[in-house]
Amino acid sequence: MYRALDRTSVNISLFYLFIFFGFGTLFPLLSVYLKQDIHLSGTEIGAIMSISPVVMIIAQPLWGIICDYTRKPRGVLLLALCLTGILAIPFAFLDTYSGFIVFSILLAVFQSAIVPVSDSITLNYVMVTNKDYGNFRLWGALGFALAVYVMGSLAETAGLKIIFYCFAGVLILCMIFVLSMPKESNSIQVDLRTGISKLLRMPKFTLFLITTFSVFGPIFSNNFYFGLYIQELGGTLAGVGVAFLLAAGSEAPFMKFSGNWIRKVGIEKILVSAALISALRWVFYFTEPTLSVVYATTIAQGFSIGLFIPAALQYVREIAPDDVKATAVALYSSMGNGLGSWFCTFFGGIIYDTYSLFAMYLFFGIMTFIGIILLLINFKFT
């Protein structure tokens, strides 16, 4: 029994390593490709990059319904991986703004199922085996960091179109690991309308939703624009890879020890501290620092994201009533990963065009400081 569980843990860890490696091959360099090879404007790039978060808001609940109805989350995940990989290939042949819009929507529909369905399977597994979700998720941070580093170097010699082929190949590879994941996902059956209504009547939860909108929006948007920022400072494609390796790679150790630190320091102090580091990082980027200084400060991402993500998820589960915890997590994810990411990515592109890329990071900083104020109000008055 122990060996079987251990094999399952290894396969889940490998899945997170490679699926986020796949995401890292495409999304951080896609904005660079659209700017450098297709010559789109900042507004156009922002519109394309913001499609995935918008589709996520609509599509994720539908994928959840499909999983609940079929009781075959592995099958749903395999379908999503296969079609997402296939739909990435045409991107290498597109050369119009409208074409990228259409295929970005199609890609996002199936890609939006991958993380929530795999997380659902993993969370059910860790509940049964008394393991720590963070120990699996940290492999995703490592995979993402390694991917951008590798792809930045490859793209220098093979061209940026290689990101689409590598993305497709890695997603197909991930299907192997899914076959060894647990078959059952004993997800909680939830009445979404009743659950959402109940949660939105809770001031503490509602304020935290707006906080995640303000804090997570810039965090996820940065993944789309950071490559352009590095190039704006004079960096190469390989340099983009190095920056992501340092930034995303620093998340893993913080995620590893996040549980212990939350217990020792307190979840409220961790959330405020992590958000404050994020806000200071964005404002610092507004000052147009040298490239070497940016590389040196990327470790701030480990502290801010590596601690905020697990702490926020734990906080949501703590404040939500038992009968709507699943709905609370879904709503929290849609607000930060979906709506917040869309808002900052789309309007960030407009600010980029109207003012500068550096002004966009000031906007990110202001958004995050608003989130910090809301956190403090939430902790003190609700």
Secondary structure, 3 states (H helix, E strand, C coil): CHHHHHHHHHHHHHHHHHHHHHHHHHHHHHHHHHHHCCCCCHHHHHHHHCHHHHHHHHHHHHHHHHHHHHCCHHHHHHHHHHHHHHHHHHHHHCCCHHHHHHHHHHHHHHHCCHHHHHHHHHHHHHHHHCCCHHHHHHHHHHHHHHHHHHHHHHHHHHCCCHHHHHHHHHHHHHHHHHCCCCCCCCCCCCCHHHHHHHHHCCHHHHHHHHHHHHHHHHHHHHHHHHHHHHHHCCCCHHHHHHHHHHHHHCHHHHHHHHHHHHHHHCHHHHHHHHHHHHHHHHHHHHCCCCHHHHHHHCCHHHHHHHHHHHHHHHHHHHHCCHHHHHHHHHHHHHHHHHHHHHHHHHHHHHHHHHCCHHHHHHHHHHHHHHHHHHHHHHHHHC
